[in-house]
């Protein structure tokens, strides 16, 4: 069996505030020869997600804390380039929690074989399907229980999850208001994705503009950012509204940011406020993917990828995501896709 080198991104220290290059170090590590029942996977793409900043905190969360000296955690798409496992042929496209490294050796139990979704590109497994599509679909349909005629507010609406949430809301018959950073992203939401309204959180009149866009109140708030936007949304919620707590990206560099001052609105308005993680077993990928692929095939769901090159770009890519500099689902390419058969 062929062996190859393996470049890895290790955690050097837990960052304080904004991520710096010196919080990580790149190393070249050898790969051991494959044993029976193992496969060697070459990483093609690494998904860059807000939760990666959560993983960098020096505490356990929904996954164990990453220790300095360990390979930094990351979700990857890759191709089986060597195998001694009867269930995996060479050339099979797979996805898993590979870590930020060029190659990984696995017994196959943690690998998901990816189906052919042509004419969609391989990157759609991150931008439409996978954990991104699952989060959008299950968060809005199952947790938020959005219904036709309701007003849906989505923060982080130009991000990978938020953009899908808003479009799914429109398919379900909701009036959809998105919050994004900058006039260009707001235009993208309304002119390309079909949101009913978009509000720029960087504008001086953000508070008033959000209230005007949600003049009849909010029935479902899909929260990706927390912080000030969550506080505003609490004040605008209708009685018995639902708040889907998907992420709180505005607080990830500093967990000591004070929470909403008006949290009492949960009681006064009898709101349901629920967090969720897509790893929870009740979320059904078959149902989610069936709807997502159908809607995409009908031209009702758009998605886009923002790809940067090289393992060394991972730290800056996470900052790019937190700063809102990305244009679509952010991922890092480590190697070429396999040639089409």
Secondary structure as a PSIPRED ss2 file (coil, helix, strand):
# PSIPRED VFORMAT (PSIPRED V4.0)

   1 X C   1.000  0.000  0.000
   2 X C   1.000  0.000  0.000
   3 X C   1.000  0.000  0.000
   4 X C   1.000  0.000  0.000
   5 X E   0.000  0.000  1.000
   6 X E   0.000  0.000  1.000
   7 X E   0.000  0.000  1.000
   8 X E   0.000  0.000  1.000
   9 X E   0.000  0.000  1.000
  10 X E   0.000  0.000  1.000
  11 X E   0.000  0.000  1.000
  12 X C   1.000  0.000  0.000
  13 X C   1.000  0.000  0.000
  14 X C   1.000  0.000  0.000
  15 X C   1.000  0.000  0.000
  16 X C   1.000  0.000  0.000
  17 X C   1.000  0.000  0.000
  18 X C   1.000  0.000  0.000
  19 X C   1.000  0.000  0.000
  20 X C   1.000  0.000  0.000
  21 X H   0.000  1.000  0.000
  22 X H   0.000  1.000  0.000
  23 X H   0.000  1.000  0.000
  24 X E   0.000  0.000  1.000
  25 X E   0.000  0.000  1.000
  26 X E   0.000  0.000  1.000
  27 X E   0.000  0.000  1.000
  28 X E   0.000  0.000  1.000
  29 X E   0.000  0.000  1.000
  30 X E   0.000  0.000  1.000
  31 X C   1.000  0.000  0.000
  32 X C   1.000  0.000  0.000
  33 X C   1.000  0.000  0.000
  34 X C   1.000  0.000  0.000
  35 X C   1.000  0.000  0.000
  36 X C   1.000  0.000  0.000
  37 X C   1.000  0.000  0.000
  38 X C   1.000  0.000  0.000
  39 X E   0.000  0.000  1.000
  40 X E   0.000  0.000  1.000
  41 X E   0.000  0.000  1.000
  42 X E   0.000  0.000  1.000
  43 X E   0.000  0.000  1.000
  44 X E   0.000  0.000  1.000
  45 X E   0.000  0.000  1.000
  46 X E   0.000  0.000  1.000
  47 X E   0.000  0.000  1.000
  48 X C   1.000  0.000  0.000
  49 X C   1.000  0.000  0.000
  50 X C   1.000  0.000  0.000
  51 X H   0.000  1.000  0.000
  52 X H   0.000  1.000  0.000
  53 X H   0.000  1.000  0.000
  54 X H   0.000  1.000  0.000
  55 X H   0.000  1.000  0.000
  56 X C   1.000  0.000  0.000
  57 X C   1.000  0.000  0.000
  58 X C   1.000  0.000  0.000
  59 X C   1.000  0.000  0.000
  60 X C   1.000  0.000  0.000
  61 X C   1.000  0.000  0.000
  62 X C   1.000  0.000  0.000
  63 X C   1.000  0.000  0.000
  64 X C   1.000  0.000  0.000
  65 X C   1.000  0.000  0.000
  66 X C   1.000  0.000  0.000
  67 X C   1.000  0.000  0.000
  68 X C   1.000  0.000  0.000
  69 X C   1.000  0.000  0.000
  70 X C   1.000  0.000  0.000
  71 X E   0.000  0.000  1.000
  72 X C   1.000  0.000  0.000
  73 X C   1.000  0.000  0.000
  74 X C   1.000  0.000  0.000
  75 X C   1.000  0.000  0.000
  76 X E   0.000  0.000  1.000
  77 X E   0.000  0.000  1.000
  78 X E   0.000  0.000  1.000
  79 X E   0.000  0.000  1.000
  80 X E   0.000  0.000  1.000
  81 X E   0.000  0.000  1.000
  82 X E   0.000  0.000  1.000
  83 X E   0.000  0.000  1.000
  84 X C   1.000  0.000  0.000
  85 X C   1.000  0.000  0.000
  86 X C   1.000  0.000  0.000
  87 X C   1.000  0.000  0.000
  88 X C   1.000  0.000  0.000
  89 X C   1.000  0.000  0.000
  90 X C   1.000  0.000  0.000
  91 X C   1.000  0.000  0.000
  92 X C   1.000  0.000  0.000
  93 X E   0.000  0.000  1.000
  94 X E   0.000  0.000  1.000
  95 X E   0.000  0.000  1.000
  96 X E   0.000  0.000  1.000
  97 X C   1.000  0.000  0.000
  98 X C   1.000  0.000  0.000
  99 X C   1.000  0.000  0.000
 100 X C   1.000  0.000  0.000
 101 X E   0.000  0.000  1.000
 102 X C   1.000  0.000  0.000
 103 X E   0.000  0.000  1.000
 104 X E   0.000  0.000  1.000
 105 X E   0.000  0.000  1.000
 106 X E   0.000  0.000  1.000
 107 X C   1.000  0.000  0.000
 108 X C   1.000  0.000  0.000
 109 X C   1.000  0.000  0.000
 110 X C   1.000  0.000  0.000
 111 X C   1.000  0.000  0.000
 112 X E   0.000  0.000  1.000
 113 X E   0.000  0.000  1.000
 114 X C   1.000  0.000  0.000
 115 X C   1.000  0.000  0.000
 116 X C   1.000  0.000  0.000
 117 X C   1.000  0.000  0.000
 118 X C   1.000  0.000  0.000
 119 X C   1.000  0.000  0.000
 120 X C   1.000  0.000  0.000
 121 X C   1.000  0.000  0.000
 122 X C   1.000  0.000  0.000
 123 X C   1.000  0.000  0.000
 124 X H   0.000  1.000  0.000
 125 X H   0.000  1.000  0.000
 126 X H   0.000  1.000  0.000
 127 X H   0.000  1.000  0.000
 128 X C   1.000  0.000  0.000
 129 X C   1.000  0.000  0.000
 130 X H   0.000  1.000  0.000
 131 X H   0.000  1.000  0.000
 132 X H   0.000  1.000  0.000
 133 X H   0.000  1.000  0.000
 134 X H   0.000  1.000  0.000
 135 X H   0.000  1.000  0.000
 136 X H   0.000  1.000  0.000
 137 X H   0.000  1.000  0.000
 138 X H   0.000  1.000  0.000
 139 X H   0.000  1.000  0.000
 140 X H   0.000  1.000  0.000
 141 X H   0.000  1.000  0.000
 142 X H   0.000  1.000  0.000
 143 X H   0.000  1.000  0.000
 144 X C   1.000  0.000  0.000
 145 X C   1.000  0.000  0.000
 146 X C   1.000  0.000  0.000
 147 X C   1.000  0.000  0.000
 148 X C   1.000  0.000  0.000
 149 X C   1.000  0.000  0.000
 150 X C   1.000  0.000  0.000
 151 X E   0.000  0.000  1.000
 152 X E   0.000  0.000  1.000
 153 X E   0.000  0.000  1.000
 154 X E   0.000  0.000  1.000
 155 X E   0.000  0.000  1.000
 156 X C   1.000  0.000  0.000
 157 X C   1.000  0.000  0.000
 158 X C   1.000  0.000  0.000
 159 X C   1.000  0.000  0.000
 160 X H   0.000  1.000  0.000
 161 X H   0.000  1.000  0.000
 162 X H   0.000  1.000  0.000
 163 X H   0.000  1.000  0.000
 164 X H   0.000  1.000  0.000
 165 X H   0.000  1.000  0.000
 166 X H   0.000  1.000  0.000
 167 X H   0.000  1.000  0.000
 168 X H   0.000  1.000  0.000
 169 X H   0.000  1.000  0.000
 170 X H   0.000  1.000  0.000
 171 X H   0.000  1.000  0.000
 172 X C   1.000  0.000  0.000
 173 X C   1.000  0.000  0.000
 174 X C   1.000  0.000  0.000
 175 X E   0.000  0.000  1.000
 176 X E   0.000  0.000  1.000
 177 X E   0.000  0.000  1.000
 178 X E   0.000  0.000  1.000
 179 X E   0.000  0.000  1.000
 180 X E   0.000  0.000  1.000
 181 X C   1.000  0.000  0.000
 182 X C   1.000  0.000  0.000
 183 X H   0.000  1.000  0.000
 184 X H   0.000  1.000  0.000
 185 X H   0.000  1.000  0.000
 186 X H   0.000  1.000  0.000
 187 X H   0.000  1.000  0.000
 188 X H   0.000  1.000  0.000
 189 X H   0.000  1.000  0.000
 190 X H   0.000  1.000  0.000
 191 X H   0.000  1.000  0.000
 192 X H   0.000  1.000  0.000
 193 X C   1.000  0.000  0.000
 194 X C   1.000  0.000  0.000
 195 X C   1.000  0.000  0.000
 196 X C   1.000  0.000  0.000
 197 X E   0.000  0.000  1.000
 198 X E   0.000  0.000  1.000
 199 X E   0.000  0.000  1.000
 200 X E   0.000  0.000  1.000
 201 X C   1.000  0.000  0.000
 202 X C   1.000  0.000  0.000
 203 X C   1.000  0.000  0.000
 204 X C   1.000  0.000  0.000
 205 X C   1.000  0.000  0.000
 206 X H   0.000  1.000  0.000
 207 X H   0.000  1.000  0.000
 208 X H   0.000  1.000  0.000
 209 X H   0.000  1.000  0.000
 210 X H   0.000  1.000  0.000
 211 X H   0.000  1.000  0.000
 212 X H   0.000  1.000  0.000
 213 X H   0.000  1.000  0.000
 214 X C   1.000  0.000  0.000
 215 X C   1.000  0.000  0.000
 216 X C   1.000  0.000  0.000
 217 X C   1.000  0.000  0.000
 218 X E   0.000  0.000  1.000
 219 X E   0.000  0.000  1.000
 220 X E   0.000  0.000  1.000
 221 X E   0.000  0.000  1.000
 222 X E   0.000  0.000  1.000
 223 X E   0.000  0.000  1.000
 224 X C   1.000  0.000  0.000
 225 X C   1.000  0.000  0.000
 226 X C   1.000  0.000  0.000
 227 X H   0.000  1.000  0.000
 228 X H   0.000  1.000  0.000
 229 X H   0.000  1.000  0.000
 230 X H   0.000  1.000  0.000
 231 X H   0.000  1.000  0.000
 232 X H   0.000  1.000  0.000
 233 X H   0.000  1.000  0.000
 234 X H   0.000  1.000  0.000
 235 X H   0.000  1.000  0.000
 236 X H   0.000  1.000  0.000
 237 X E   0.000  0.000  1.000
 238 X E   0.000  0.000  1.000
 239 X E   0.000  0.000  1.000
 240 X E   0.000  0.000  1.000
 241 X E   0.000  0.000  1.000
 242 X E   0.000  0.000  1.000
 243 X E   0.000  0.000  1.000
 244 X E   0.000  0.000  1.000
 245 X E   0.000  0.000  1.000
 246 X C   1.000  0.000  0.000
 247 X C   1.000  0.000  0.000
 248 X C   1.000  0.000  0.000
 249 X H   0.000  1.000  0.000
 250 X H   0.000  1.000  0.000
 251 X H   0.000  1.000  0.000
 252 X C   1.000  0.000  0.000
 253 X C   1.000  0.000  0.000
 254 X C   1.000  0.000  0.000
 255 X C   1.000  0.000  0.000
 256 X C   1.000  0.000  0.000
 257 X C   1.000  0.000  0.000
 258 X C   1.000  0.000  0.000
 259 X C   1.000  0.000  0.000
 260 X C   1.000  0.000  0.000
 261 X C   1.000  0.000  0.000
 262 X C   1.000  0.000  0.000
 263 X C   1.000  0.000  0.000
 264 X C   1.000  0.000  0.000
 265 X H   0.000  1.000  0.000
 266 X H   0.000  1.000  0.000
 267 X H   0.000  1.000  0.000
 268 X H   0.000  1.000  0.000
 269 X C   1.000  0.000  0.000
 270 X C   1.000  0.000  0.000
 271 X C   1.000  0.000  0.000
 272 X E   0.000  0.000  1.000
 273 X E   0.000  0.000  1.000
 274 X E   0.000  0.000  1.000
 275 X E   0.000  0.000  1.000
 276 X C   1.000  0.000  0.000
 277 X C   1.000  0.000  0.000
 278 X C   1.000  0.000  0.000
 279 X C   1.000  0.000  0.000
 280 X C   1.000  0.000  0.000
 281 X C   1.000  0.000  0.000
 282 X C   1.000  0.000  0.000
 283 X C   1.000  0.000  0.000
 284 X C   1.000  0.000  0.000
 285 X H   0.000  1.000  0.000
 286 X H   0.000  1.000  0.000
 287 X H   0.000  1.000  0.000
 288 X H   0.000  1.000  0.000
 289 X H   0.000  1.000  0.000
 290 X H   0.000  1.000  0.000
 291 X H   0.000  1.000  0.000
 292 X H   0.000  1.000  0.000
 293 X H   0.000  1.000  0.000
 294 X H   0.000  1.000  0.000
 295 X H   0.000  1.000  0.000
 296 X H   0.000  1.000  0.000
 297 X H   0.000  1.000  0.000
 298 X C   1.000  0.000  0.000
 299 X C   1.000  0.000  0.000
 300 X C   1.000  0.000  0.000
 301 X C   1.000  0.000  0.000
 302 X C   1.000  0.000  0.000
 303 X C   1.000  0.000  0.000
 304 X C   1.000  0.000  0.000
 305 X E   0.000  0.000  1.000
 306 X E   0.000  0.000  1.000
 307 X E   0.000  0.000  1.000
 308 X E   0.000  0.000  1.000
 309 X E   0.000  0.000  1.000
 310 X C   1.000  0.000  0.000
 311 X H   0.000  1.000  0.000
 312 X H   0.000  1.000  0.000
 313 X H   0.000  1.000  0.000
 314 X H   0.000  1.000  0.000
 315 X H   0.000  1.000  0.000
 316 X H   0.000  1.000  0.000
 317 X H   0.000  1.000  0.000
 318 X H   0.000  1.000  0.000
 319 X H   0.000  1.000  0.000
 320 X H   0.000  1.000  0.000
 321 X H   0.000  1.000  0.000
 322 X H   0.000  1.000  0.000
 323 X H   0.000  1.000  0.000
 324 X C   1.000  0.000  0.000
 325 X C   1.000  0.000  0.000
 326 X C   1.000  0.000  0.000
 327 X C   1.000  0.000  0.000
 328 X C   1.000  0.000  0.000
 329 X E   0.000  0.000  1.000
 330 X E   0.000  0.000  1.000
 331 X E   0.000  0.000  1.000
 332 X E   0.000  0.000  1.000
 333 X E   0.000  0.000  1.000
 334 X C   1.000  0.000  0.000
 335 X C   1.000  0.000  0.000
 336 X C   1.000  0.000  0.000
 337 X C   1.000  0.000  0.000
 338 X C   1.000  0.000  0.000
 339 X C   1.000  0.000  0.000
 340 X C   1.000  0.000  0.000
 341 X C   1.000  0.000  0.000
